Amino acid sequence: MPAGNRKAPDAEEKSGSHWWLTGIMGILLMGPAPLFIYHYLDEKERQGGTIRMNWIAVLAYDLFGKTVLTWLIAIVGFLVFVASVVEFREWRQARGRSA
């Protein structure tokens, strides 16, 4: 089957040219997301409502509470941000070699 006009991605496209999206996601997971989740859980605790969460979040919440759950989300955000820095370095090295 012919590929048409499509070409295979070059090294720059494969080596993390979207590192900045990963960085933005990490920043959002480190700051606004944990704050929103903490206040949301606090409000639901006061109102007595129920919410749906995935099993990992439920386990962390049941064992440690909302504070540890929000810290875990912030730590995941930090790890995502570190991954974006690694992607940026790989992208910069690949770009430097091709230029």
NORNORWO-V453984 format. One record per run of one state. SS is the DSSP state (@ for helix, = for strand, . for the rest). FROM is the first residue (numbers start at 1). TO is the last residue. If there is no record, write none. Layout:
# NORNORWO-V453984
ss=SS from=FROM to=TO
ss=SS from=FROM to=TO
This chain:
# NORNORWO-V453984
ss=. from=1 to=10
ss=@ from=11 to=14
ss=. from=15 to=18
ss=@ from=19 to=30
ss=. from=31 to=31
ss=@ from=32 to=47
ss=. from=48 to=54
ss=@ from=55 to=64
ss=. from=65 to=65
ss=@ from=66 to=98
ss=. from=99 to=99
